[in-house]
Amino acid sequence: MRFEGRIYRPPSEADSLLLQLTVGCSHNCCAFCAMYVEKRYRVRPLEDVLEDVDAAARLYPHTRRVFLCDGDALSAGFETFAAVCVRINTQFPRLERIAAYTNARDLLRCSPAQLRQLRDLRFSLAYLGLESGSGAVLELIRKGATPEDMVEMARVARNADIALSAIVLLGAGGAALSEDHVRGTIEVVNAMQPKYLSFLTAMIVPHTSLMTWTRQGTFAPLTDRAILHEARTMLAGLELHDTLFRMNHVSNLIALGGRLPSDKGGLLERLAALLPRALDTVTCVCSEEEGLML
């Protein structure tokens, strides 16, 4: 198997087989992200990827879960993505699921029939960097999608029985857009009803626009207390029917997790107890070394 550059995957894919279909990210413009700044986006030759699948099958024949890298593997196009899924299904008889990072644009480009075909090939989990439900925040961070895109993506994924894992970035709007960020995110996440939901913290890392704006004084990062206040206010406003919630990324100030709505009260109590002890200082601005650890 061959990999190009640093490889990223969600924490929940720690035990999955990783296969690289695309190199980098087709968008690669998000103001907060430095994950793929050193890579030039391209789709790997299909024959190379299929060879990697075959090689992996010889090494790990009992694989149950596969995660397709890099930042948005579905950007390779339906035909290529489906061909890789077919080979994975052929080579791993115990396969349970295929997952990948995706974005609203790539998923919405597929027809309902194509999405159902991918689901039949066990592509059953899409990780979406929602970041925010605020149109102003999404525009600021150059996400390349609108709140309406995010809600529509969730609808078509649900119709195809593809589970959605949505990622929210606490502090993504800075101090100026914090209220809009909270309000919009509550509205969009409630409309999406994702199966999984994660709160991460927007870390200000080198080689990003957020770092440049922070140094210029045009972006004001949130203090630890303000970040936790955002988390608590968002969580309080969520009306989810059956969602597994996590706030346990290395970027988070506290590790939390539970199922919503049943565990909502306990989660809010823990955040409320921590808030008075949280610092009114900014700790989300990272050095080069700290950024590599995220």
JODAGI-V568957 format. One record per residue. N is the residue number from 0. BURIAL is 1 if it has 9 or more other ideal C-beta (glycine too) atoms within 8 Angstrom, else 0. D_CENTER is the distance of its C-alpha to the mean C-alpha in Angstrom with 1 decimal. Layout:
# JODAGI-V568957
N;BURIAL;D_CENTER, N;BURIAL;D_CENTER
This chain:
# JODAGI-V568957
0;0;24.6, 1;0;23.6, 2;0;20.6, 3;0;20.5, 4;1;19.3, 5;0;16.8, 6;1;14.4, 7;0;10.9, 8;1;9.3, 9;1;7.5, 10;0;10.5, 11;0;11.3, 12;1;12.1, 13;0;14.8, 14;0;17.6, 15;1;16.4, 16;1;18.2, 17;1;16.3, 18;1;17.6, 19;1;17.0, 20;1;17.4, 21;1;16.5, 22;1;16.9, 23;1;14.7, 24;1;12.8, 25;1;14.9, 26;1;14.0, 27;1;13.8, 28;0;15.1, 29;1;12.6, 30;1;14.9, 31;1;12.8, 32;1;11.5, 33;1;14.1, 34;0;12.3, 35;1;14.2, 36;0;17.2, 37;0;19.6, 38;1;18.8, 39;0;20.4, 40;1;18.4, 41;0;20.1, 42;1;20.1, 43;1;21.9, 44;0;25.2, 45;1;24.9, 46;0;27.9, 47;1;26.3, 48;1;23.2, 49;1;25.5, 50;0;27.7, 51;1;24.8, 52;1;24.2, 53;1;27.9, 54;1;28.1, 55;1;25.3, 56;1;27.2, 57;0;30.3, 58;0;28.6, 59;0;26.4, 60;0;28.2, 61;0;27.0, 62;1;23.2, 63;0;21.5, 64;1;17.8, 65;1;16.5, 66;1;13.1, 67;1;13.5, 68;1;12.5, 69;1;12.0, 70;1;9.3, 71;1;10.1, 72;1;12.9, 73;1;14.0, 74;1;15.3, 75;1;18.1, 76;0;19.5, 77;1;20.3, 78;0;23.4, 79;1;22.1, 80;1;19.0, 81;1;21.4, 82;1;23.9, 83;1;21.7, 84;1;20.8, 85;1;24.5, 86;1;25.4, 87;1;23.0, 88;1;24.5, 89;0;27.9, 90;1;27.6, 91;1;25.9, 92;0;28.1, 93;0;26.2, 94;1;22.8, 95;0;20.8, 96;1;17.5, 97;1;15.5, 98;1;11.7, 99;1;9.5, 100;1;6.5, 101;1;7.9, 102;1;8.8, 103;1;11.5, 104;1;14.2, 105;1;14.1, 106;1;14.0, 107;1;16.6, 108;0;18.7, 109;1;19.4, 110;0;22.3, 111;1;22.3, 112;0;24.6, 113;1;22.3, 114;1;19.3, 115;1;21.8, 116;1;23.0, 117;1;19.7, 118;1;19.4, 119;0;22.9, 120;1;21.8, 121;1;19.5, 122;1;16.2, 123;1;15.1, 124;1;11.4, 125;1;8.7, 126;1;4.9, 127;1;4.3, 128;1;3.6, 129;1;6.8, 130;1;7.9, 131;1;11.4, 132;1;13.8, 133;1;16.5, 134;0;17.7, 135;1;19.3, 136;1;16.3, 137;1;14.2, 138;0;17.4, 139;1;17.9, 140;1;14.7, 141;1;15.3, 142;1;12.1, 143;0;14.4, 144;1;13.9, 145;0;15.7, 146;1;15.2, 147;0;17.4, 148;1;15.3, 149;1;12.3, 150;1;15.0, 151;1;16.7, 152;1;13.7, 153;1;13.4, 154;0;17.2, 155;1;17.6, 156;1;15.0, 157;1;17.0, 158;0;20.2, 159;1;19.4, 160;0;18.5, 161;1;15.0, 162;1;13.0, 163;1;9.7, 164;1;7.1, 165;1;6.0, 166;1;4.6, 167;1;7.8, 168;1;9.4, 169;1;12.9, 170;1;15.5, 171;1;13.7, 172;1;17.0, 173;1;19.3, 174;0;22.6, 175;0;23.7, 176;1;21.0, 177;1;20.1, 178;0;21.9, 179;1;20.6, 180;1;17.0, 181;1;17.8, 182;1;19.9, 183;1;17.6, 184;1;14.5, 185;1;16.9, 186;1;18.3, 187;1;15.3, 188;1;13.6, 189;1;17.1, 190;0;17.5, 191;1;14.4, 192;1;15.3, 193;1;12.1, 194;0;13.1, 195;1;10.5, 196;1;9.3, 197;1;8.2, 198;1;9.8, 199;1;9.3, 200;1;12.0, 201;1;12.3, 202;1;14.4, 203;1;16.9, 204;1;17.2, 205;1;19.9, 206;0;19.8, 207;1;17.7, 208;0;19.1, 209;1;18.2, 210;1;20.4, 211;0;23.1, 212;1;23.2, 213;1;23.4, 214;0;26.3, 215;0;27.9, 216;0;27.7, 217;0;26.1, 218;1;22.8, 219;0;23.4, 220;1;20.7, 221;1;20.9, 222;1;23.0, 223;1;21.9, 224;1;23.8, 225;1;22.2, 226;1;18.7, 227;1;19.8, 228;1;21.7, 229;1;18.6, 230;1;16.9, 231;1;20.1, 232;1;20.8, 233;1;17.5, 234;1;17.9, 235;0;21.6, 236;1;20.9, 237;1;18.6, 238;0;20.6, 239;1;18.6, 240;0;20.6, 241;0;19.0, 242;1;15.5, 243;1;14.5, 244;1;13.4, 245;1;12.3, 246;1;12.8, 247;0;13.6, 248;1;11.6, 249;0;14.2, 250;1;13.5, 251;1;14.7, 252;0;18.4, 253;1;18.9, 254;0;17.6, 255;1;17.5, 256;0;16.7, 257;1;18.3, 258;1;18.6, 259;1;18.9, 260;1;21.5, 261;0;23.8, 262;1;22.5, 263;1;21.8, 264;0;25.2, 265;0;25.0, 266;1;21.7, 267;1;23.1, 268;0;26.2, 269;1;24.6, 270;1;22.8, 271;0;26.2, 272;0;28.1, 273;1;26.0, 274;1;26.0, 275;0;29.7, 276;0;29.2, 277;1;26.2, 278;0;27.2, 279;0;27.7, 280;0;26.7, 281;0;23.7, 282;0;22.1, 283;1;18.7, 284;1;20.4, 285;1;20.2, 286;0;22.7, 287;0;22.1, 288;0;22.4, 289;1;20.1, 290;1;17.3, 291;0;17.7, 292;0;17.1, 293;1;13.6
